[in-house]
């Protein structure tokens, strides 16, 4: 595999399906086998990263979960692109025809029984509520996913998704008690250059005692700078706790930092620029006073220390 050859020191990788894996994009037959070729090819391509159980699950459903080697941290991959609103195969049944929500609940229940911590990863964020991008998850599926997250918030340490090509964080709150924060959804910036953004990747720091996220470093390749120099050079764009001025990444601290967007225009402009990976769109939107920023916030690395 080219990835392994290019990065020989690369550790465990957890692959995720996106909504552009097949053609036409966004389409997947959840009841038939019209798109089984996607799962067959992807599962064979990524087999070296799977346990045998994960390989079987991914080949059949495009989802899997497995313990990170030598830890009690379970990485759980949800196949959210199946439930994107552009998937025409959902028109006859938009609830949960692939039984993914049932699998998520059972997997989290077993993880709780086994005293495991869980990080959920996927492609399309299942909690998109305030975005200019129209491609999202069906509302019924989102609501049920939200209920499951609220039930198992005690063991879920983070949720990480991509798809939007932007750097965002979404705060999940209780269904009845809006003051209760039940989770954070990290929506990760792209490694590509869509919308003239600068390629980015992220390294998360994870605590070894409870596997909570303790910080992250956002790295960036500045295209114009690299073209002038003739050599690409990755450097740190920002460090979360320093940029947001928080002492820890507890849910309440992060939520409070995000709320500061409402009262601090200068910080909001900086945050918008980071959201668009310091590309031209970031400058354009940062200068628009009407930009609503109750939220700020796809390559990411977990650094367990």
C-alpha positions as CSV (number, residue, x, y, z in Angstrom):
1,X,0.0,0.0,0.0
2,X,1.3,3.4,-1.0
3,X,0.4,4.9,2.4
4,X,2.5,2.4,4.3
5,X,5.4,2.9,1.9
6,X,5.3,6.7,2.1
7,X,5.0,6.6,5.9
8,X,6.9,3.6,7.2
9,X,6.6,4.7,10.8
10,X,2.8,4.9,10.6
11,X,1.0,3.1,13.3
12,X,-2.5,1.7,13.4
13,X,-4.9,3.2,10.9
14,X,-8.7,3.3,11.1
15,X,-10.2,3.7,7.6
16,X,-13.6,5.4,7.1
17,X,-15.8,5.4,4.0
18,X,-16.8,8.7,2.5
19,X,-19.7,9.7,0.2
20,X,-17.5,9.9,-2.9
21,X,-16.1,6.4,-2.8
22,X,-18.5,5.2,-5.6
23,X,-20.1,6.6,-8.7
24,X,-22.6,8.2,-8.7
25,X,-21.5,9.8,-5.4
26,X,-23.7,9.8,-2.3
27,X,-25.6,6.7,-3.4
28,X,-25.6,3.3,-1.6
29,X,-28.2,0.6,-1.7
30,X,-28.9,-0.3,1.9
31,X,-31.1,-3.3,1.2
32,X,-29.7,-4.8,-1.9
33,X,-26.1,-5.5,-3.2
34,X,-25.8,-2.9,-6.0
35,X,-22.9,-1.3,-4.2
36,X,-21.3,-4.3,-2.6
37,X,-18.3,-3.7,-4.9
38,X,-17.4,-0.7,-2.8
39,X,-17.2,-2.7,0.4
40,X,-15.4,-5.6,-1.3
41,X,-12.7,-3.4,-2.8
42,X,-12.2,-1.2,0.3
43,X,-12.1,-4.1,2.7
44,X,-9.4,-5.8,0.7
45,X,-7.5,-2.6,0.3
46,X,-7.5,-1.9,4.0
47,X,-7.4,-5.4,5.4
48,X,-4.0,-5.0,7.0
49,X,-5.5,-2.5,9.4
50,X,-8.5,-4.7,10.5
51,X,-8.9,-7.5,13.0
52,X,-10.6,-10.5,11.5
53,X,-13.9,-9.5,13.2
54,X,-13.6,-5.9,11.9
55,X,-12.8,-7.1,8.4
56,X,-16.0,-9.2,8.3
57,X,-18.1,-6.4,9.7
58,X,-16.7,-3.8,7.3
59,X,-17.0,-6.0,4.3
60,X,-20.7,-6.6,5.1
61,X,-21.8,-3.2,6.5
62,X,-19.0,-0.7,6.1
63,X,-18.7,-0.3,9.8
64,X,-16.5,-1.8,12.6
65,X,-15.1,-1.3,16.0
66,X,-11.9,-2.5,17.6
67,X,-9.7,-1.8,20.6
68,X,-6.6,0.3,20.0
69,X,-3.7,-2.0,20.6
70,X,-2.6,-2.4,24.2
71,X,-5.4,-0.1,25.6
72,X,-9.0,-0.1,26.8
73,X,-9.8,2.5,24.1
74,X,-12.3,1.4,21.5
75,X,-12.3,3.1,18.1
76,X,-15.8,2.9,16.6
77,X,-16.4,3.7,13.0
78,X,-19.9,4.6,12.0
79,X,-20.9,4.6,8.3
80,X,-22.8,7.9,8.3
81,X,-22.6,8.5,4.5
82,X,-25.3,5.9,4.0
83,X,-27.8,8.3,5.7
84,X,-26.9,11.4,3.7
85,X,-30.0,13.2,2.5
86,X,-28.8,12.8,-1.1
87,X,-28.9,9.0,-1.0
88,X,-31.9,8.2,-3.1
89,X,-32.1,4.7,-1.6
90,X,-33.4,6.2,1.6
91,X,-36.6,7.5,0.0
92,X,-38.5,4.3,0.7
93,X,-37.1,4.0,4.3
94,X,-35.2,6.8,5.9
95,X,-35.2,5.4,9.5
96,X,-32.4,2.8,9.9
97,X,-32.7,0.2,7.1
98,X,-29.1,-1.0,7.6
99,X,-29.6,-1.3,11.4
100,X,-26.6,0.9,12.1
101,X,-28.2,2.7,15.0
102,X,-28.9,-0.7,16.6
103,X,-25.3,-1.7,16.1
104,X,-24.1,1.6,17.6
105,X,-26.2,1.1,20.7
106,X,-25.2,-2.6,21.2
107,X,-21.5,-1.7,20.7
108,X,-21.6,1.1,23.2
109,X,-23.5,-1.0,25.7
110,X,-20.9,-3.8,25.5
111,X,-18.1,-1.2,25.8
112,X,-19.7,0.1,29.0
113,X,-20.0,-3.4,30.4
114,X,-16.3,-4.0,29.7
115,X,-15.2,-0.7,31.2
116,X,-13.9,0.6,27.8
117,X,-13.7,4.2,26.6
118,X,-14.9,5.0,23.1
119,X,-13.9,7.4,20.3
120,X,-16.4,7.5,17.4
121,X,-15.2,8.4,13.9
122,X,-17.0,8.7,10.6
123,X,-17.4,10.9,7.5
124,X,-20.5,13.0,7.4
125,X,-21.2,14.6,10.9
126,X,-24.5,13.3,12.2
127,X,-25.1,16.5,14.1
128,X,-25.0,19.2,11.4
129,X,-27.5,21.9,12.4
130,X,-26.0,25.2,11.4
131,X,-24.0,24.9,8.2
132,X,-24.1,26.4,4.7
133,X,-23.5,22.9,3.3
134,X,-26.8,21.2,2.4
135,X,-25.6,17.7,2.4
136,X,-26.4,16.3,5.9
137,X,-27.8,13.3,7.6
138,X,-31.6,12.6,7.6
139,X,-33.3,14.2,10.6
140,X,-34.8,11.0,12.0
141,X,-31.4,9.3,12.0
142,X,-29.8,12.3,13.7
143,X,-32.3,12.5,16.5
144,X,-31.9,8.8,17.3
145,X,-28.2,9.0,17.1
146,X,-28.3,12.0,19.5
147,X,-30.3,10.0,22.0
148,X,-27.8,7.2,22.0
149,X,-24.9,9.6,22.5
150,X,-26.7,11.1,25.4
151,X,-27.2,7.7,27.0
152,X,-23.5,6.7,26.7
153,X,-21.9,10.1,27.2
154,X,-20.1,8.6,30.2
155,X,-17.9,6.5,28.0
156,X,-17.7,8.5,24.8
157,X,-14.5,10.6,24.8
158,X,-14.8,12.2,21.4
159,X,-16.6,12.2,18.1
160,X,-14.5,13.0,14.9
161,X,-15.9,13.5,11.4
162,X,-14.9,15.3,8.2
163,X,-16.9,15.9,5.0
164,X,-17.4,19.7,5.3
165,X,-13.8,20.5,4.3
166,X,-13.8,22.9,7.3
167,X,-12.4,23.2,10.8
168,X,-15.4,23.1,13.2
169,X,-16.5,22.1,16.6
170,X,-20.1,21.3,17.5
171,X,-21.4,21.1,21.0
172,X,-24.0,18.5,21.7
173,X,-26.5,19.3,24.4
174,X,-29.1,17.3,26.3
175,X,-32.4,16.8,24.6
176,X,-34.3,18.1,27.6
177,X,-31.6,20.0,29.6
178,X,-29.9,22.3,27.1
179,X,-27.4,23.3,29.8
180,X,-26.1,19.8,29.9
181,X,-23.3,19.2,27.5
182,X,-23.2,15.6,26.4
183,X,-20.4,15.7,23.8
184,X,-18.1,17.5,21.4
185,X,-18.0,16.8,17.7
186,X,-14.7,17.6,16.1
187,X,-15.2,18.3,12.4
188,X,-11.7,18.1,10.9
189,X,-10.2,20.2,8.1
190,X,-9.3,18.7,4.8
191,X,-5.9,17.4,3.6
192,X,-6.8,18.6,0.1
193,X,-7.1,22.1,-1.4
194,X,-10.9,22.3,-2.0
195,X,-12.1,25.9,-2.1
196,X,-8.4,27.0,-2.3
197,X,-7.8,26.0,1.4
198,X,-4.4,25.1,2.7
199,X,-3.9,21.3,3.3
200,X,-4.2,20.4,7.0
201,X,-3.8,17.5,9.4
202,X,-4.3,17.2,13.1
203,X,-2.6,15.4,16.0
204,X,-4.7,14.8,19.1
205,X,-3.2,14.2,22.5
206,X,-5.1,11.5,24.4
207,X,-4.7,10.8,28.2
208,X,-3.7,7.3,29.1
209,X,-5.7,7.2,32.3
210,X,-9.2,7.9,30.9
211,X,-8.5,8.4,27.2
212,X,-10.0,11.9,27.2
213,X,-8.7,14.4,24.6
214,X,-6.2,16.7,26.4
215,X,-5.2,18.9,23.5
216,X,-4.5,19.0,19.8
217,X,-2.0,20.5,17.3
218,X,-3.3,21.7,14.0
219,X,-0.7,21.4,11.2
220,X,-0.9,23.2,7.9
221,X,0.9,23.4,4.5
222,X,0.7,27.0,3.2
223,X,0.5,26.6,-0.6
224,X,1.6,30.0,-1.7
225,X,4.5,29.9,0.7
226,X,5.5,26.5,-0.5
227,X,5.3,27.5,-4.2
228,X,7.6,30.5,-3.6
229,X,10.1,28.4,-1.7
230,X,9.9,25.5,-4.0
231,X,9.7,23.1,-1.1
232,X,6.6,22.1,1.0
233,X,7.0,22.8,4.8
234,X,4.4,21.8,7.3
235,X,4.1,23.9,10.4
236,X,1.8,24.3,13.4
237,X,-1.2,26.6,12.5
238,X,-2.5,26.7,16.1
239,X,-2.6,24.7,19.3
240,X,-6.1,24.3,20.7
241,X,-5.6,25.2,24.3
242,X,-3.5,28.2,23.5
243,X,-5.7,29.5,20.6
244,X,-8.9,29.1,22.7
245,X,-7.3,30.2,25.9
246,X,-8.6,27.2,27.9
247,X,-6.9,25.3,30.7
248,X,-8.4,22.0,29.7
249,X,-10.6,20.4,27.0
250,X,-13.5,19.6,29.3
251,X,-16.8,20.0,27.6
252,X,-17.8,23.0,29.7
253,X,-14.5,24.8,28.9
254,X,-14.7,24.3,25.2
255,X,-18.4,25.3,25.1
256,X,-17.6,28.5,27.0
257,X,-14.8,29.3,24.6
258,X,-17.1,28.9,21.6
259,X,-19.7,31.2,23.2
260,X,-17.0,34.0,23.2
261,X,-17.6,34.3,19.5
262,X,-20.7,36.2,20.3
263,X,-18.9,38.9,22.2
264,X,-15.4,39.0,20.7
265,X,-15.4,40.1,17.1
266,X,-11.6,40.0,16.7
267,X,-11.4,36.5,18.0
268,X,-14.3,35.5,15.8
269,X,-12.4,36.7,12.7
270,X,-9.4,34.6,13.6
271,X,-11.6,31.6,14.2
272,X,-13.3,32.0,10.8
273,X,-9.9,32.2,9.1
274,X,-8.9,28.9,10.8
275,X,-12.3,27.4,9.9
276,X,-11.4,27.9,6.2
277,X,-7.8,26.8,6.8
278,X,-6.5,30.3,6.2
279,X,-7.5,30.2,2.6
280,X,-9.2,33.1,0.6
281,X,-12.7,32.0,1.8
282,X,-11.6,32.6,5.3
283,X,-10.6,36.2,4.7
284,X,-13.9,36.8,2.7
285,X,-16.1,35.4,5.4
286,X,-14.1,36.9,8.3
287,X,-14.8,40.4,6.9
288,X,-18.6,39.7,6.8
289,X,-20.1,41.0,10.0
290,X,-23.3,39.0,9.3
291,X,-21.4,35.7,9.7
292,X,-23.1,33.7,12.4
293,X,-20.6,31.9,14.6
294,X,-22.4,30.1,17.4
295,X,-20.2,27.2,16.2
296,X,-16.6,27.1,15.2
297,X,-15.7,25.0,14.6
298,X,-9.5,15.1,7.3
299,X,-6.5,13.6,8.4
300,X,-6.1,13.3,12.1
301,X,-3.8,11.3,14.4
302,X,-4.3,10.1,18.0
303,X,-1.3,10.5,20.2
304,X,-1.8,8.5,23.3
305,X,0.6,9.6,26.0
